[in-house]
């Protein structure tokens, strides 16, 4: 028992799952990426910097563990 699809339905399904180029701007300005960090409060900046450092520290581990616990600890330390 096999399912028979109409050609238009098959084409529609193919279009939905086809990889298309993005319609948004592909050339990003690196300064735009830093804007949210520059506009953030000092506490948020500290959290972001410490979380990024924690992620970098675990990046080269064969089996990185407990990153969520580390992030939670960082947030609690900065908030208090």
C-alpha positions as a Markdown table, in Angstrom:
| # | Residue | x | y | z |
|---|---|---|---|---|
| 1 | Unk | 0.0 | 0.0 | 0.0 |
| 2 | Unk | 1.6 | 3.2 | -1.1 |
| 3 | Unk | 0.3 | 6.8 | -0.9 |
| 4 | Unk | -0.3 | 8.7 | -4.0 |
| 5 | Unk | 0.1 | 12.5 | -3.9 |
| 6 | Unk | -0.9 | 14.9 | -6.5 |
| 7 | Unk | 1.9 | 16.7 | -8.4 |
| 8 | Unk | 1.0 | 20.1 | -6.9 |
| 9 | Unk | 1.1 | 18.7 | -3.4 |
| 10 | Unk | 4.5 | 17.1 | -4.0 |
| 11 | Unk | 5.8 | 20.4 | -5.4 |
| 12 | Unk | 4.4 | 22.3 | -2.4 |
| 13 | Unk | 6.1 | 19.9 | 0.0 |
| 14 | Unk | 9.4 | 20.1 | -1.9 |
| 15 | Unk | 9.2 | 23.9 | -1.7 |
| 16 | Unk | 8.5 | 23.9 | 2.0 |
| 17 | Unk | 11.5 | 21.8 | 2.7 |
| 18 | Unk | 13.8 | 23.2 | 0.1 |
| 19 | Unk | 16.7 | 25.3 | 1.3 |
| 20 | Unk | 16.4 | 28.8 | 0.2 |
| 21 | Unk | 18.7 | 31.8 | 0.6 |
| 22 | Unk | 17.6 | 34.1 | 3.3 |
| 23 | Unk | 15.8 | 37.2 | 2.3 |
| 24 | Unk | 17.3 | 39.3 | 5.1 |
| 25 | Unk | 20.6 | 41.1 | 4.9 |
| 26 | Unk | 23.4 | 38.6 | 4.8 |
| 27 | Unk | 26.3 | 41.0 | 5.2 |
| 28 | Unk | 26.3 | 42.0 | 8.9 |
| 29 | Unk | 28.1 | 44.8 | 10.4 |
| 30 | Unk | 30.1 | 43.6 | 13.4 |
| 31 | Unk | 29.3 | 46.9 | 15.2 |
| 32 | Unk | 25.6 | 46.1 | 15.0 |
| 33 | Unk | 26.2 | 42.8 | 16.9 |
| 34 | Unk | 27.9 | 44.7 | 19.8 |
| 35 | Unk | 25.1 | 47.3 | 20.2 |
| 36 | Unk | 22.9 | 45.3 | 22.6 |
| 37 | Unk | 26.0 | 44.7 | 24.8 |
| 38 | Unk | 27.0 | 48.3 | 24.7 |
| 39 | Unk | 23.5 | 49.5 | 25.6 |
| 40 | Unk | 23.0 | 47.0 | 28.4 |
| 41 | Unk | 23.4 | 47.8 | 32.1 |
| 42 | Unk | 26.7 | 47.1 | 33.8 |
| 43 | Unk | 25.2 | 44.1 | 35.5 |
| 44 | Unk | 24.0 | 42.6 | 32.3 |
| 45 | Unk | 27.3 | 43.2 | 30.6 |
| 46 | Unk | 29.1 | 41.4 | 33.5 |
| 47 | Unk | 26.8 | 38.5 | 33.2 |
| 48 | Unk | 27.3 | 38.2 | 29.4 |
| 49 | Unk | 31.0 | 38.5 | 29.7 |
| 50 | Unk | 31.3 | 35.9 | 32.4 |
| 51 | Unk | 28.9 | 33.5 | 30.7 |
| 52 | Unk | 30.9 | 33.8 | 27.4 |
| 53 | Unk | 34.1 | 33.1 | 29.4 |
| 54 | Unk | 32.5 | 30.0 | 31.0 |
| 55 | Unk | 31.4 | 28.8 | 27.6 |
| 56 | Unk | 34.9 | 29.3 | 26.2 |
| 57 | Unk | 36.4 | 27.4 | 29.1 |
| 58 | Unk | 34.2 | 24.4 | 28.4 |
| 59 | Unk | 34.6 | 24.6 | 24.6 |
| 60 | Unk | 37.6 | 22.4 | 24.4 |
| 61 | Unk | 36.4 | 19.8 | 26.9 |
| 62 | Unk | 35.8 | 16.4 | 25.5 |
| 63 | Unk | 32.5 | 16.2 | 27.5 |
| 64 | Unk | 31.5 | 19.6 | 28.7 |
| 65 | Unk | 29.3 | 19.4 | 31.7 |
| 66 | Unk | 27.4 | 21.6 | 34.1 |
| 67 | Unk | 27.4 | 24.8 | 31.9 |
| 68 | Unk | 23.8 | 25.5 | 33.0 |
| 69 | Unk | 24.8 | 25.3 | 36.7 |
| 70 | Unk | 27.7 | 27.6 | 36.0 |
| 71 | Unk | 25.4 | 30.1 | 34.2 |
| 72 | Unk | 22.9 | 30.0 | 37.1 |
| 73 | Unk | 25.8 | 30.6 | 39.6 |
| 74 | Unk | 27.0 | 33.6 | 37.6 |
| 75 | Unk | 23.6 | 35.2 | 37.5 |
| 76 | Unk | 23.0 | 34.6 | 41.2 |
| 77 | Unk | 26.4 | 36.1 | 42.1 |
| 78 | Unk | 25.9 | 39.2 | 39.9 |
| 79 | Unk | 22.3 | 39.8 | 41.1 |
| 80 | Unk | 23.2 | 39.6 | 44.8 |
